[in-house]
Amino acid sequence: MIAQAYTPDSVWRNRSSFLAGTADIEDFLTKKWEKEKSYRLRKELFAFSDDKIAVQFWYEFQDAHDGMKWKRCYGLEDWTFAEDGKMRKRQMSGNDIEIDESRECSQTPCIFVLGSVALLRSM
């Protein structure tokens, strides 16, 4: 199912991981989802062209590999798309910080911002 969103030769850089092809991407995402629980995400679009999008993001999660501690990641992503709309390239740079439970936003809805349009989704 995940592979349908990406070109077969899609390339990713996620922090220090370099991935090529849908099998690598699926394996990476499976491991990420095993680690990052109670996931809350916010992204803001800040640039785009015909086939590229750039966003800044921050997300919070409980780290299943570190005693379920809350962490927050801040970063930037850029995506390049093929003519059929599938993602051809993704680059992400992010930094995690540990946060205490009082600073996590589990009671706050997640927001995805596209220009001036905000889609709100309660988690």
DOZALO-986901 format. One record per residue (C-alpha): residue number from 1; residue in one letter; y, x, z. Coordinates in Angstrom, 1 decimal. Last residue first. Layout:
% residues N
<site><i>NUM</i><aa>A</aa><c2>Y</c2><c1>X</c1><c3>Z</c3></site>
...
This chain:
% residues 123
<site><i>123</i><aa>M</aa><c2>12.7</c2><c1>-6.0</c1><c3>17.1</c3></site>
<site><i>122</i><aa>S</aa><c2>15.6</c2><c1>-8.3</c1><c3>16.1</c3></site>
<site><i>121</i><aa>R</aa><c2>16.6</c2><c1>-7.8</c1><c3>12.5</c3></site>
<site><i>120</i><aa>L</aa><c2>20.2</c2><c1>-7.8</c1><c3>11.4</c3></site>
<site><i>119</i><aa>L</aa><c2>21.2</c2><c1>-7.1</c1><c3>7.8</c3></site>
<site><i>118</i><aa>A</aa><c2>24.7</c2><c1>-5.6</c1><c3>7.5</c3></site>
<site><i>117</i><aa>V</aa><c2>26.7</c2><c1>-5.8</c1><c3>4.3</c3></site>
<site><i>116</i><aa>S</aa><c2>29.9</c2><c1>-3.8</c1><c3>4.2</c3></site>
<site><i>115</i><aa>G</aa><c2>28.2</c2><c1>-0.7</c1><c3>2.6</c3></site>
<site><i>114</i><aa>L</aa><c2>24.6</c2><c1>-1.2</c1><c3>3.3</c3></site>
<site><i>113</i><aa>V</aa><c2>24.0</c2><c1>-1.2</c1><c3>7.0</c3></site>
<site><i>112</i><aa>F</aa><c2>20.6</c2><c1>-1.6</c1><c3>8.6</c3></site>
<site><i>111</i><aa>I</aa><c2>20.8</c2><c1>-2.9</c1><c3>12.1</c3></site>
<site><i>110</i><aa>C</aa><c2>18.2</c2><c1>-3.0</c1><c3>14.9</c3></site>
<site><i>109</i><aa>P</aa><c2>18.8</c2><c1>-5.5</c1><c3>17.6</c3></site>
<site><i>108</i><aa>T</aa><c2>19.6</c2><c1>-4.2</c1><c3>21.1</c3></site>
<site><i>107</i><aa>Q</aa><c2>17.3</c2><c1>-4.8</c1><c3>24.0</c3></site>
<site><i>106</i><aa>S</aa><c2>15.2</c2><c1>-1.7</c1><c3>23.2</c3></site>
<site><i>105</i><aa>C</aa><c2>18.4</c2><c1>0.4</c1><c3>23.0</c3></site>
<site><i>104</i><aa>E</aa><c2>17.4</c2><c1>3.5</c1><c3>24.9</c3></site>
<site><i>103</i><aa>R</aa><c2>20.1</c2><c1>4.9</c1><c3>27.3</c3></site>
<site><i>102</i><aa>S</aa><c2>18.6</c2><c1>3.6</c1><c3>30.6</c3></site>
<site><i>101</i><aa>E</aa><c2>15.2</c2><c1>5.0</c1><c3>29.6</c3></site>
<site><i>100</i><aa>D</aa><c2>16.4</c2><c1>8.5</c1><c3>29.6</c3></site>
<site><i>99</i><aa>I</aa><c2>17.0</c2><c1>10.3</c1><c3>26.3</c3></site>
<site><i>98</i><aa>E</aa><c2>15.2</c2><c1>13.3</c1><c3>24.8</c3></site>
<site><i>97</i><aa>I</aa><c2>16.9</c2><c1>14.7</c1><c3>21.7</c3></site>
<site><i>96</i><aa>D</aa><c2>15.5</c2><c1>14.9</c1><c3>18.2</c3></site>
<site><i>95</i><aa>N</aa><c2>17.3</c2><c1>16.5</c1><c3>15.2</c3></site>
<site><i>94</i><aa>G</aa><c2>17.0</c2><c1>15.4</c1><c3>11.6</c3></site>
<site><i>93</i><aa>S</aa><c2>17.1</c2><c1>16.6</c1><c3>8.0</c3></site>
<site><i>92</i><aa>M</aa><c2>15.4</c2><c1>14.4</c1><c3>5.5</c3></site>
<site><i>91</i><aa>Q</aa><c2>14.9</c2><c1>14.9</c1><c3>1.7</c3></site>
<site><i>90</i><aa>R</aa><c2>13.2</c2><c1>12.2</c1><c3>-0.4</c3></site>
<site><i>89</i><aa>K</aa><c2>12.3</c2><c1>12.5</c1><c3>-4.1</c3></site>
<site><i>88</i><aa>R</aa><c2>10.8</c2><c1>10.2</c1><c3>-6.8</c3></site>
<site><i>87</i><aa>M</aa><c2>11.1</c2><c1>6.9</c1><c3>-5.0</c3></site>
<site><i>86</i><aa>K</aa><c2>10.0</c2><c1>4.1</c1><c3>-7.2</c3></site>
<site><i>85</i><aa>G</aa><c2>12.6</c2><c1>2.0</c1><c3>-9.0</c3></site>
<site><i>84</i><aa>D</aa><c2>11.0</c2><c1>2.1</c1><c3>-12.4</c3></site>
<site><i>83</i><aa>E</aa><c2>13.6</c2><c1>4.5</c1><c3>-13.7</c3></site>
<site><i>82</i><aa>A</aa><c2>12.7</c2><c1>7.0</c1><c3>-11.0</c3></site>
<site><i>81</i><aa>F</aa><c2>14.6</c2><c1>7.1</c1><c3>-7.7</c3></site>
<site><i>80</i><aa>T</aa><c2>16.2</c2><c1>10.0</c1><c3>-5.7</c3></site>
<site><i>79</i><aa>W</aa><c2>16.6</c2><c1>9.6</c1><c3>-2.0</c3></site>
<site><i>78</i><aa>D</aa><c2>18.9</c2><c1>11.4</c1><c3>0.4</c3></site>
<site><i>77</i><aa>E</aa><c2>18.5</c2><c1>11.5</c1><c3>4.2</c3></site>
<site><i>76</i><aa>L</aa><c2>20.7</c2><c1>12.6</c1><c3>7.0</c3></site>
<site><i>75</i><aa>G</aa><c2>20.0</c2><c1>12.9</c1><c3>10.7</c3></site>
<site><i>74</i><aa>Y</aa><c2>20.0</c2><c1>11.8</c1><c3>14.4</c3></site>
<site><i>73</i><aa>C</aa><c2>16.7</c2><c1>11.4</c1><c3>16.3</c3></site>
<site><i>72</i><aa>R</aa><c2>16.5</c2><c1>9.8</c1><c3>19.7</c3></site>
<site><i>71</i><aa>K</aa><c2>13.7</c2><c1>10.3</c1><c3>22.2</c3></site>
<site><i>70</i><aa>W</aa><c2>12.1</c2><c1>8.1</c1><c3>24.9</c3></site>
<site><i>69</i><aa>K</aa><c2>9.2</c2><c1>9.8</c1><c3>26.7</c3></site>
<site><i>68</i><aa>M</aa><c2>5.8</c2><c1>8.1</c1><c3>26.1</c3></site>
<site><i>67</i><aa>G</aa><c2>4.0</c2><c1>11.1</c1><c3>27.8</c3></site>
<site><i>66</i><aa>D</aa><c2>4.7</c2><c1>13.5</c1><c3>25.0</c3></site>
<site><i>65</i><aa>H</aa><c2>2.3</c2><c1>12.8</c1><c3>22.2</c3></site>
<site><i>64</i><aa>A</aa><c2>3.0</c2><c1>9.1</c1><c3>22.2</c3></site>
<site><i>63</i><aa>D</aa><c2>6.7</c2><c1>9.8</c1><c3>21.9</c3></site>
<site><i>62</i><aa>Q</aa><c2>8.6</c2><c1>6.6</c1><c3>22.6</c3></site>
<site><i>61</i><aa>F</aa><c2>11.1</c2><c1>6.0</c1><c3>19.8</c3></site>
<site><i>60</i><aa>E</aa><c2>14.8</c2><c1>5.9</c1><c3>18.9</c3></site>
<site><i>59</i><aa>Y</aa><c2>16.5</c2><c1>6.1</c1><c3>15.5</c3></site>
<site><i>58</i><aa>W</aa><c2>19.6</c2><c1>7.5</c1><c3>14.1</c3></site>
<site><i>57</i><aa>F</aa><c2>20.6</c2><c1>7.5</c1><c3>10.4</c3></site>
<site><i>56</i><aa>Q</aa><c2>23.0</c2><c1>8.8</c1><c3>7.8</c3></site>
<site><i>55</i><aa>V</aa><c2>22.3</c2><c1>7.7</c1><c3>4.3</c3></site>
<site><i>54</i><aa>A</aa><c2>22.4</c2><c1>9.1</c1><c3>0.8</c3></site>
<site><i>53</i><aa>I</aa><c2>21.2</c2><c1>7.1</c1><c3>-2.2</c3></site>
<site><i>52</i><aa>K</aa><c2>20.4</c2><c1>8.4</c1><c3>-5.7</c3></site>
<site><i>51</i><aa>D</aa><c2>19.5</c2><c1>6.9</c1><c3>-9.1</c3></site>
<site><i>50</i><aa>D</aa><c2>22.7</c2><c1>5.4</c1><c3>-10.5</c3></site>
<site><i>49</i><aa>S</aa><c2>24.9</c2><c1>6.8</c1><c3>-7.8</c3></site>
<site><i>48</i><aa>F</aa><c2>25.1</c2><c1>6.4</c1><c3>-4.0</c3></site>
<site><i>47</i><aa>A</aa><c2>27.0</c2><c1>7.6</c1><c3>-0.9</c3></site>
<site><i>46</i><aa>F</aa><c2>27.5</c2><c1>6.6</c1><c3>2.7</c3></site>
<site><i>45</i><aa>L</aa><c2>24.8</c2><c1>4.1</c1><c3>3.4</c3></site>
<site><i>44</i><aa>E</aa><c2>24.3</c2><c1>3.6</c1><c3>7.1</c3></site>
<site><i>43</i><aa>K</aa><c2>20.9</c2><c1>3.6</c1><c3>8.8</c3></site>
<site><i>42</i><aa>R</aa><c2>19.8</c2><c1>2.3</c1><c3>12.2</c3></site>
<site><i>41</i><aa>L</aa><c2>16.2</c2><c1>2.4</c1><c3>13.5</c3></site>
<site><i>40</i><aa>R</aa><c2>14.3</c2><c1>1.4</c1><c3>16.6</c3></site>
<site><i>39</i><aa>Y</aa><c2>10.6</c2><c1>2.5</c1><c3>17.0</c3></site>
<site><i>38</i><aa>S</aa><c2>8.7</c2><c1>1.3</c1><c3>20.0</c3></site>
<site><i>37</i><aa>K</aa><c2>6.1</c2><c1>4.0</c1><c3>19.2</c3></site>
<site><i>36</i><aa>E</aa><c2>6.5</c2><c1>7.3</c1><c3>17.3</c3></site>
<site><i>35</i><aa>K</aa><c2>3.3</c2><c1>9.5</c1><c3>17.4</c3></site>
<site><i>34</i><aa>E</aa><c2>0.7</c2><c1>7.4</c1><c3>15.6</c3></site>
<site><i>33</i><aa>W</aa><c2>3.5</c2><c1>6.2</c1><c3>13.1</c3></site>
<site><i>32</i><aa>K</aa><c2>4.4</c2><c1>9.8</c1><c3>12.3</c3></site>
<site><i>31</i><aa>K</aa><c2>0.7</c2><c1>10.7</c1><c3>11.8</c3></site>
<site><i>30</i><aa>T</aa><c2>0.2</c2><c1>7.8</c1><c3>9.3</c3></site>
<site><i>29</i><aa>L</aa><c2>3.5</c2><c1>8.7</c1><c3>7.6</c3></site>
<site><i>28</i><aa>F</aa><c2>2.4</c2><c1>12.3</c1><c3>7.0</c3></site>
<site><i>27</i><aa>D</aa><c2>-1.0</c2><c1>11.2</c1><c3>5.6</c3></site>
<site><i>26</i><aa>E</aa><c2>0.5</c2><c1>8.6</c1><c3>3.3</c3></site>
<site><i>25</i><aa>I</aa><c2>3.1</c2><c1>11.1</c1><c3>2.1</c3></site>
<site><i>24</i><aa>D</aa><c2>0.5</c2><c1>13.8</c1><c3>1.4</c3></site>
<site><i>23</i><aa>A</aa><c2>-1.7</c2><c1>11.3</c1><c3>-0.5</c3></site>
<site><i>22</i><aa>T</aa><c2>1.4</c2><c1>10.0</c1><c3>-2.4</c3></site>
<site><i>21</i><aa>G</aa><c2>2.2</c2><c1>13.4</c1><c3>-4.0</c3></site>
<site><i>20</i><aa>A</aa><c2>4.0</c2><c1>16.5</c1><c3>-2.7</c3></site>
<site><i>19</i><aa>L</aa><c2>5.0</c2><c1>17.1</c1><c3>0.9</c3></site>
<site><i>18</i><aa>F</aa><c2>7.2</c2><c1>19.8</c1><c3>2.5</c3></site>
<site><i>17</i><aa>S</aa><c2>7.4</c2><c1>19.7</c1><c3>6.3</c3></site>
<site><i>16</i><aa>S</aa><c2>10.2</c2><c1>21.6</c1><c3>8.1</c3></site>
<site><i>15</i><aa>R</aa><c2>12.5</c2><c1>18.6</c1><c3>8.6</c3></site>
<site><i>14</i><aa>N</aa><c2>11.0</c2><c1>16.0</c1><c3>6.2</c3></site>
<site><i>13</i><aa>R</aa><c2>11.1</c2><c1>17.4</c1><c3>2.7</c3></site>
<site><i>12</i><aa>W</aa><c2>9.5</c2><c1>15.0</c1><c3>0.2</c3></site>
<site><i>11</i><aa>V</aa><c2>8.2</c2><c1>15.2</c1><c3>-3.4</c3></site>
<site><i>10</i><aa>S</aa><c2>7.0</c2><c1>12.2</c1><c3>-5.4</c3></site>
<site><i>9</i><aa>D</aa><c2>4.4</c2><c1>13.2</c1><c3>-8.1</c3></site>
<site><i>8</i><aa>P</aa><c2>2.5</c2><c1>9.8</c1><c3>-8.0</c3></site>
<site><i>7</i><aa>T</aa><c2>5.9</c2><c1>8.0</c1><c3>-7.9</c3></site>
<site><i>6</i><aa>Y</aa><c2>6.6</c2><c1>6.3</c1><c3>-4.6</c3></site>
<site><i>5</i><aa>A</aa><c2>6.7</c2><c1>2.7</c1><c3>-3.3</c3></site>
<site><i>4</i><aa>Q</aa><c2>3.2</c2><c1>1.8</c1><c3>-4.4</c3></site>
<site><i>3</i><aa>A</aa><c2>1.8</c2><c1>4.6</c1><c3>-2.3</c3></site>
<site><i>2</i><aa>I</aa><c2>2.5</c2><c1>2.8</c1><c3>0.9</c3></site>
<site><i>1</i><aa>M</aa><c2>0.0</c2><c1>0.0</c1><c3>0.0</c3></site>
